[in-house]
Amino acid sequence: MELRKVDEKNIWKIVGLSVREDQKNFVATNTQSILQAYTTITSGGVALPFGIYEEDELVGFVMFGFDGYEEGDPDYIKGSYGIWRFMIDEHFQGKGYGRKALEISLNYLRSFPCGEAKHCWLSYEPENTVAKKLYTSAGFKETGDVIGGEVISLLTL
């Protein structure tokens, strides 16, 4: 499994990925995510969107941010990596790709592509028990903080 940057060769396939109907309230569409990446980058911030590939098959999408601190955010977000989006296409769920993709994503972040950081954070809807289980199994711990109605979990890199 590997991460490949979003580019002109894969953008439309990535935009075409989707989660199951019952999961659509838990994650932004990939179109929305790529638009957020664009506006973050043009505003001087860091957003790193990638397709998730198993061999040559596109199975999901992940997007990272770095040092995306905004007024009112918890201090640990300063200078940290964030997993802003993480999804596996509905046709590839239940096959272990999510766990494998999270592992390679964390390995990528531990290479410190934007500079050294102590933490990686992410957020998820409280009702998304599948995401909570996956992230907890990777070592993320809930902080007790909630932003935009989403639970924040933190991992020491």
ROLUMBA-866150 format. One line per 3 residues: number of its first residue (from 0); their letters; for each residue x, y, z of C-alpha. Coordinates in Angstrom, 2 decimals. Each point is the difference from the previous one (the first is absolute). Example, Ala and Ser with C-alpha at 12.3 -4.5 7.8 and 13.67 -1.06 7.14 Angstrom:
REM ROLUMBA-866150
0	as	12.30:-4.50:7.80  1.37:3.44:-0.66
***
This chain:
REM ROLUMBA-866150
0	mel	0.00:0.00:0.00  1.18:3.52:-0.75  -1.03:3.64:0.01
3	rkv	0.06:1.90:-3.30  -0.37:3.77:-0.26  -3.21:1.30:-1.53
6	dek	0.85:1.11:-3.54  -1.56:0.40:-3.45  0.25:-3.78:-0.55
9	niw	-2.03:-1.10:3.03  -2.10:2.97:1.16  -3.22:-1.05:-1.73
12	kiv	0.27:-3.57:1.27  0.56:1.32:3.52  -3.00:2.32:-0.32
15	gls	-2.04:-3.06:-1.06  0.74:-1.95:3.19  -2.79:-0.19:2.55
18	vre	-0.80:-1.47:3.39  -3.18:-1.97:0.73  -3.24:1.96:0.23
21	dqk	-0.13:-0.48:3.81  3.49:1.54:0.30  -0.53:3.14:-2.08
24	nfv	-0.74:2.16:3.06  3.38:-0.95:1.47  2.37:1.29:-2.68
27	atn	0.17:2.81:-2.55  -0.02:-0.98:-3.65  3.36:-0.25:-1.71
30	tqs	-1.03:2.93:-2.20  -0.50:2.14:3.11  3.32:-1.22:1.40
33	ilq	1.96:0.83:-3.15  -1.61:3.45:-0.07  1.02:0.47:3.64
36	ayt	3.55:-1.09:-0.88  0.11:2.56:-2.82  -1.22:2.88:2.14
39	tit	2.29:-0.98:2.87  3.02:-0.03:-2.31  -0.90:3.27:-1.74
42	sgg	-0.41:1.60:3.44  3.52:-1.02:0.99  -0.91:-3.09:2.01
45	val	0.96:-3.64:-0.44  -2.35:-2.67:-1.33  1.24:-3.31:-1.36
48	pfg	-2.67:-2.03:-1.87  0.76:-3.55:-1.16  -1.68:-2.92:-1.68
51	iye	0.38:-3.30:1.84  1.02:-2.81:-2.33  0.15:-3.75:0.48
54	ede	2.36:-0.99:-2.79  -1.45:2.05:-2.89  -3.58:0.06:1.33
57	lvg	-1.27:3.27:1.50  -1.75:-0.98:3.24  -0.21:3.22:2.00
60	fvm	1.00:3.57:0.76  1.88:1.68:2.83  0.90:3.63:0.62
63	fgf	2.44:1.35:2.54  0.53:3.48:1.30  2.91:1.50:1.92
66	dgy	-0.10:2.74:2.60  -3.59:0.85:-0.88  -0.62:1.80:3.29
69	eeg	-2.95:2.39:0.11  -1.10:2.33:2.79  -1.65:-2.00:2.77
72	dpd	1.57:-3.35:-0.97  1.76:-2.05:2.68  3.71:0.86:0.28
75	yik	1.15:-3.50:-1.05  -1.18:0.75:-3.57  2.78:2.61:-0.33
78	gsy	2.91:-1.57:-1.87  -1.77:-3.35:-0.31  -1.13:-2.13:-2.91
81	giw	-3.70:-0.57:-0.46  -1.79:-2.71:-1.91  -2.71:2.21:-1.44
84	rfm	-1.65:-2.67:-2.14  0.17:-3.76:-0.14  -2.30:-2.20:-2.02
87	ide	-0.10:-3.40:-1.67  -2.35:-0.38:-2.96  -3.14:-2.00:0.76
90	hfq	1.07:-2.78:-2.42  3.22:-0.61:1.94  -1.23:0.19:3.59
93	gkg	0.16:-3.02:2.29  3.20:-1.32:-1.60  2.57:1.42:2.41
96	ygr	0.92:2.93:-2.24  -0.95:2.61:2.61  2.40:-1.36:2.61
99	kal	2.77:-0.40:-2.58  -0.60:3.48:-1.44  0.08:1.58:3.46
102	eis	3.29:-1.76:0.72  1.67:1.25:-3.19  -1.45:3.47:0.60
105	lny	1.55:0.14:3.46  3.31:-1.30:-1.37  -0.08:2.82:-2.55
108	lrs	-0.65:2.59:2.72  2.83:-1.45:2.11  2.32:0.90:-2.88
111	fpc	-0.89:3.62:0.89  -0.65:1.22:-3.57  -0.66:3.57:1.22
114	gea	2.30:0.05:3.01  0.26:-1.76:3.30  -3.08:-0.25:2.19
117	khc	-0.87:-1.68:3.27  -3.64:-0.85:-0.74  -2.53:-1.02:-2.60
120	wls	-3.63:0.84:0.64  -3.27:-0.86:-1.70  -3.69:0.43:0.63
123	yep	-3.12:-2.06:-0.57  -3.71:0.08:0.65  -0.82:-1.53:3.42
126	ent	-2.46:-2.43:-1.65  2.71:-1.36:-2.32  0.90:-2.99:2.14
129	vak	1.82:-1.76:-2.86  2.41:2.95:-0.38  0.47:0.24:3.77
132	kly	0.91:-3.70:0.19  2.48:0.29:-2.89  1.70:3.12:1.35
135	tsa	0.14:-1.35:3.57  1.60:-3.23:-1.27  2.73:2.13:-1.62
138	gfk	0.76:1.73:3.31  -2.10:3.17:-0.26  -1.46:1.17:3.30
141	etg	-3.00:2.27:0.39  0.99:3.35:1.50  -3.40:1.00:1.37
144	dvi	-0.06:2.93:-2.43  -2.73:0.43:-2.59  0.27:2.25:-3.06
147	gge	-2.98:0.53:-2.26  -1.81:-2.84:1.74  2.84:-2.44:-0.71
150	vis	2.06:-1.87:2.59  3.74:0.73:-0.15  2.51:-2.84:0.40
153	llt	3.74:0.37:0.31  2.97:-2.26:-0.72  3.62:0.58:0.98
156	l	2.18:-0.42:-3.07
***
